[in-house]
Amino acid sequence: MCIGIPMQVVSCNGLLARCEADGEQQTVDLSLVGELPVGSWVLVFLGSAREQLTAEQAKETVDAVNALRSVMRGESVDLDSLFADLVDRKPQLPPHLRTYTDKLEES
């Protein structure tokens, strides 16, 4: 299983950036997202940035990854606080599926 990790750009040289997460830095390929300014957040899979994130999206993803790590270690953790964006939220379909289900309901 591959999990994307939010990382913050600390320096950028064209399509290569030095990014940091949890105090560790690595070189990240920005070919799929383009050159970004220092301070930007990206979701990194296997050394490549796949998506640019807002600071809020990065925090939510970091919380989710930390929850997963805690559960895998068998630690007792308040999952509601780490998945705060999902608590008391009705599941939402992406727009392309909403159109499809709306058509089914009209039939």
Secondary structure as GFF3:
##gff-version 3
##sequence-region A 1 107
A	DSSP	beta_strand	5	13	.	.	.	ID=ss1
A	DSSP	beta_strand	16	21	.	.	.	ID=ss2
A	DSSP	beta_strand	24	29	.	.	.	ID=ss3
A	DSSP	beta_strand	41	45	.	.	.	ID=ss4
A	DSSP	beta_strand	48	53	.	.	.	ID=ss5
A	DSSP	alpha_helix	55	72	.	.	.	ID=ss6
A	DSSP	alpha_helix	79	82	.	.	.	ID=ss7
A	DSSP	alpha_helix	95	106	.	.	.	ID=ss8
###
